[in-house]
Amino acid sequence: MHSLALVAVLALSQPAPDLRTVAERSDWKKTARHAEVVALLDALAASDPRATRVSLGTTTEGRDLPVLVLADPPVANAAEARRLATDEGRVIVLVIGNIHAGEVCGKEALPILARELLADPASPVLRRAVIAFAPIYNADGNERMDPGNRPGQNGPDEMGVRHNAMDLDLNRDFVKLEAPETAGLVRFLNEWDPHLFIDTHTTNGSFHRFTISYAGAKCLTGDLGVREFTRDAFLPGLAARYEAISGEKTFYYGSFGGGVFSENPADKSTWGTFPAEARFGTTYVGLRGRLSLLSEAYTYAPYKDRVLRTRDMVAAALDWAVANAESVRRVTARADAEAVARQPAEVVIRSKLVACPGTHTILGFEEVIVDGKRVNTGRPKDYPVTLMDCFEPEITVTRPRAYVLPRDPRLEPVIAKLRQHGIIVGDEVTGGPMAVEAYTLTRATPASRAFQGHVLVRAAVRADPATIDVPAGSWMVRTDQPLGNLAVYLLEPECEDGLTTWNFFDAWMKEGERFPAYRVMP
């Protein structure tokens, strides 16, 4: 037999690779280790030229953070993805799983969805989008598997831990950017500039009948057009598409009794959300002028159901984004243009949670008290609630034309952090007298205990006009740039979750001290 023919016969005789996830192969009892995820993504990439393997970087313990990029035609890097977006009007989407490594639903769901997209020749998604799947974002935490992690979760047999190898919660790291995982993700945001970011989780807390719940960005500092588009178009369209795909109802992520972090399960009159702080990934991306989605699978639902419904939620988001690509691109481009135009003139830097209009219904269960604990009886019961998922301004500032920070070694970490976020920082200041608005610290209140390795600070300041002698080579952060809203948020000392909060300005947290980010007013 001719050698080429022999090669062809041998190739045809090889068994097809098994592209199922560990969850599928174990009959929904187990979840994947890091090496198994990497091997599966590599196999998917090898199985189809429209799939490409890239990386977010490496973890503290040296593990790769694998990403599978799907597009037709294929793309190998950020430049190619952005070129397709510009030339063909595509949307770029980044989806992550396992940010909390005990919450495994996204880790198993995203490779399933990738496999199904590649197998469906009729799907328009790969021809109208560039999709980056990062299923195992907290790779180090994933490897700390134990059956005792996440007690009460309905499968798998064992799972990883919430924190990474640095003992950091990666979904509280999006201001300080201390973890290599967060640094890699933000670098990806800066380079690839996805229009939509999706973060998949698994929630415990209140008993309810939604296998999947969802949320968008909360912070009022983000672009108003993006917030309104998310509220009025994206989230309603997403929910309708998810319900059509899955046959199940969905609702805004939350808990009974006021909010996820102030839960009171006995209070069935309110359903509340999480704070509007940029430390959370979905809100951080909203501050960058992009759409974001939090997907939360219900921990008490069967493991298989949670994984497949997570797949359905992400599929619904991709379908909606592709069908509305022109609108998505228009609203995100307008967010950039508004920021460059330094609009709006007044910027919200601290907000408060308030009730949303109307009455809403939570699909819950009858509950009883057993040994002092609330127990789900399994009998359905619906609860009319006030939805605590809206925010109002608490502190607003006039947007400055720029911030000037004197050349001071103590400020170098601030400048490095701004640049890490993707904010443009110049050092073109020639020096000399400059008219500014200067803050004087009137109060600094540290938290009563450490959080994520920091004692958070809440500052109060007084603003006064001043003329300062600016050293030559001082840093200038202009606000007429696409990330201008984020720059204001990070640099304002009274902000609810800026760099002051996370101790970057602690050297100036004394009553009567001048705050070193001077405001150059329009």
Stockholm file with secondary structure:
# STOCKHOLM 1.0

chainA/1-522         MHSLALVAVLALSQPAPDLRTVAERSDWKKTARHAEVVALLDALAASDPRATRVSLGTTTEGRDLPVLVLADPPVANAAEARRLATDEGRVIVLVIGNIHAGEVCGKEALPILARELLADPASPVLRRAVIAFAPIYNADGNERMDPGNRPGQNGPDEMGVRHNAMDLDLNRDFVKLEAPETAGLVRFLNEWDPHLFIDTHTTNGSFHRFTISYAGAKCLTGDLGVREFTRDAFLPGLAARYEAISGEKTFYYGSFGGGVFSENPADKSTWGTFPAEARFGTTYVGLRGRLSLLSEAYTYAPYKDRVLRTRDMVAAALDWAVANAESVRRVTARADAEAVARQPAEVVIRSKLVACPGTHTILGFEEVIVDGKRVNTGRPKDYPVTLMDCFEPEITVTRPRAYVLPRDPRLEPVIAKLRQHGIIVGDEVTGGPMAVEAYTLTRATPASRAFQGHVLVRAAVRADPATIDVPAGSWMVRTDQPLGNLAVYLLEPECEDGLTTWNFFDAWMKEGERFPAYRVMP
#=GR chainA/1-522 SS CCHHHHHHHHHHHSCCCCCCCHHHHTTSSCCCCHHHHHHHHHHHHHHCTTEEEEEEEECTTCCEEEEEEECSSCCCSHHHHHHHHHHHCCEEEEEEECSSTTCCHHHHHHHHHHHHHHHCTTCSHHHHEEEEEECCSSHHHHTSCBTTSSTTCCCCSCBCCSSCTTSCCGGGCTTTCCSHHHHHHHHHHHHHCCSEEEEEEEECSSCCSCSEEEECCCCTTSCHHHHHHIIIIIHHHHHHHHHHHHSCCCEESCEETSCTTSCCTTCCSEEECCCCCTTSHHHHHHHTTCEEEEEEEETTSCHHHHHHHHHHHHHHHHHHHHHTHHHHHHHHHHHHHHHHTTCSSEEEEEEEEECCSSCEEEEEEEEEEETTEEEEEEEEEEEEEEEECEEEEEEEEECCSEEEECSCGGGHHHHHHHHHHTCCCBCCCCCEEEEEEEEEEEEEEECSSCBTTBCCEEEEEEEEEEEEEECTTCEEEESSSTTHHHHHHHHCTTCSSSTTTTTTTGGGCSTTCBCSCEEECC
#=GC SS_cons         CCHHHHHHHHHHHSCCCCCCCHHHHTTSSCCCCHHHHHHHHHHHHHHCTTEEEEEEEECTTCCEEEEEEECSSCCCSHHHHHHHHHHHCCEEEEEEECSSTTCCHHHHHHHHHHHHHHHCTTCSHHHHEEEEEECCSSHHHHTSCBTTSSTTCCCCSCBCCSSCTTSCCGGGCTTTCCSHHHHHHHHHHHHHCCSEEEEEEEECSSCCSCSEEEECCCCTTSCHHHHHHIIIIIHHHHHHHHHHHHSCCCEESCEETSCTTSCCTTCCSEEECCCCCTTSHHHHHHHTTCEEEEEEEETTSCHHHHHHHHHHHHHHHHHHHHHTHHHHHHHHHHHHHHHHTTCSSEEEEEEEEECCSSCEEEEEEEEEEETTEEEEEEEEEEEEEEEECEEEEEEEEECCSEEEECSCGGGHHHHHHHHHHTCCCBCCCCCEEEEEEEEEEEEEEECSSCBTTBCCEEEEEEEEEEEEEECTTCEEEESSSTTHHHHHHHHCTTCSSSTTTTTTTGGGCSTTCBCSCEEECC
//
